[in-house]
Amino acid sequence: MADGINVKRVDEGGEVIMTYDLPDRDSWFAINLDPDGHTLWATDAESDQVARFAAFAGTLTTLGVKHRPTPT
C-alpha cells in the first residue's frame, strides 16, 4: 500500500512486513506488482519518478522519470 510517505507491503493480517522508500520522496501514490512476482513499481507524484524495487529485498533497482506531454 502507498500511504504517501512510503510504500508498505503487509501480510494477510495487516502487519507491515517490508517498507520501500527513497530519500526526499514523500508523495507515493501508485504501486503495482509486476507480473514476474518479484518486482514492485511505485510512483512518486511530487517528483514524477517511477521507482522499481526488488519486492522481496526492498532494494531499488531502477529509477526513472514519467513522461509528461507538453501542454498545447
C-alpha positions as MATLAB code, in Angstrom:
seq = 'MADGINVKRVDEGGEVIMTYDLPDRDSWFAINLDPDGHTLWATDAESDQVARFAAFAGTLTTLGVKHRPTPT';
ca = [
       0.000    0.000    0.000;
       1.138    3.543   -0.640;
       0.480    5.893    2.252;
       2.157    8.954    0.767;
       5.257    8.865    2.973;
       6.379    5.386    1.879;
       5.208    2.142    0.339;
       4.484   -0.799    2.605;
       3.986   -4.499    1.997;
       1.615   -6.051    4.502;
       0.819   -9.656    5.315;
      -2.671  -11.149    5.356;
      -3.124   -9.945    8.950;
      -2.324   -6.340    8.019;
       1.124   -6.288    9.654;
       3.829   -4.347    7.811;
       6.492   -6.797    6.646;
       8.510   -4.558    4.307;
       8.851   -0.815    3.715;
      10.035    0.730    0.460;
      11.164    4.329    0.282;
      13.690    6.743   -1.177;
      15.211    9.906    0.285;
      13.134   13.039   -0.343;
      10.224   11.055   -1.813;
       7.074   11.550    0.247;
       4.270   11.502   -2.301;
       3.929    7.812   -3.164;
       0.521    7.261   -4.681;
       0.528    4.343   -7.111;
       2.007    0.871   -6.783;
       1.874   -2.246   -8.899;
       3.282   -5.722   -8.528;
       4.920   -6.782  -11.786;
       3.601   -9.995  -13.400;
       7.036  -11.517  -12.669;
       6.014  -11.543   -8.977;
       9.418  -10.203   -7.921;
       9.271   -6.538   -8.935;
       7.292   -3.696   -7.381;
       6.695   -0.456   -9.304;
       5.841    2.715   -7.379;
       5.202    6.288   -8.491;
       6.001    9.449   -6.565;
       3.659   12.278   -7.586;
       5.802   15.171   -6.425;
       8.979   14.146   -8.259;
       7.223   12.463  -11.214;
       9.538    9.499  -10.748;
       8.763    5.834  -11.166;
      10.761    3.516   -8.938;
      11.324   -0.181   -9.493;
      12.029   -2.156   -6.321;
      13.059   -5.763   -5.788;
       9.877   -6.807   -3.966;
      11.444   -9.279   -1.542;
      14.741   -7.476   -0.878;
      13.264   -3.972   -0.667;
      16.090   -2.535   -2.749;
      15.769   -0.001   -5.545;
      16.680   -1.455   -8.935;
      15.628    1.355  -11.314;
      14.583    4.983  -11.020;
      13.075    6.832  -13.964;
      11.032    9.884  -14.817;
       7.492    9.732  -16.087;
       6.809   11.295  -19.439;
       4.539   14.293  -19.243;
       3.243   15.567  -22.559;
       3.887   19.209  -23.254;
       0.628   21.164  -22.959;
      -0.558   22.649  -26.230;
];
